[in-house]
Amino acid sequence: MKDLVLLGVITGAHGIRGEVKLRSFTADPKAIGSYGPLVTRDGRSFEITRLKPAKDGFIASLRGVSDRNQAEALRGTELLIAREKLPEAEVDEIYVHDLVGLQVVSEDGAEIGKVIGVENYGASDLLDVRILGRKDTALIPLTDSFVTAVEDGQIVVDLPDGFLEDKEDER
């Protein structure tokens, strides 16, 4: 699945004509409609034929989805695209998807862990990092104040003192 990138998710049905509620994860949310057919993890393909802004995302028409029952059955369906179909990232840009699997090191070169995912709970993207020598993970904000560089297959971070303190030790 490394070669597939998540662009959006169907969050529910809208109306009776098969329209779906759609949440886009693209940098420009409305760009999700310009990538052509999107695929699902189980191999189905959907093409967005109409997209209009709505509260919390978009209302979309999908080719081949013509009634509410079909639309409702798609709730929770992730829409993906092959990585090679994405345009090249601009200078000083990186696709969040490409951060998964990278090593995380401190500014002095000490290994901290490995990125196992990228989460977003509304404020900003967070690197989910499996901490070296521990079973738990830590969420590190993907902001300039925490991430100082992404280079040579590594993410360099500047963390405040105590940021990675093991919470088990505090009990």
PESULUR-V788605 format. One record per run of one state. SS is the DSSP state (2 for helix, 1 for strand, 0 for the rest). FROM is the first residue (numbers start at 1). TO is the last residue. If there is no record, write none. Layout:
ss,from,to
SS,FROM,TO
SS,FROM,TO
This chain:
ss,from,to
0,1,3
1,4,14
0,15,18
1,19,24
0,25,28
2,29,34
0,35,37
1,38,39
0,40,44
1,45,46
0,47,47
1,48,54
0,55,56
1,57,62
0,63,67
2,68,73
0,74,77
1,78,82
2,83,85
0,86,95
2,96,99
0,100,102
1,103,106
0,107,110
1,111,120
0,121,124
1,125,131
0,132,136
1,137,141
0,142,146
1,147,151
0,152,153
1,154,157
0,158,166
2,167,170
0,171,171
